[in-house]
Amino acid sequence: RDHAADAAERFAVLHAENPDDPLVAFYVERLRDGELGTKIKMTEK
């Protein structure tokens, strides 16, 4: 079972239901970028 694909699908549904939720949008973007780990690298200040 591909947990990353499951997560991407579930977050896509959450994002469709809550398009203004910044945390959901953050994780949708992370998954699209292939970020699958638990560490979050902050790239903007």
C-alpha positions, 0 to 999 in steps of 0.5 A: 500500500502506498501511504504517500498516494493515500495521503495525497488523495486525502489531502486533495479532498480536504483541500477541495472541502476547505480551500482557505485552510492554510495548513491543508494547503501547506501539506498538499504542496509538500506532498506534490513536491515529494516531501514525505518525511517528518522534517520541515525545511523552512525556505522563506522568511 
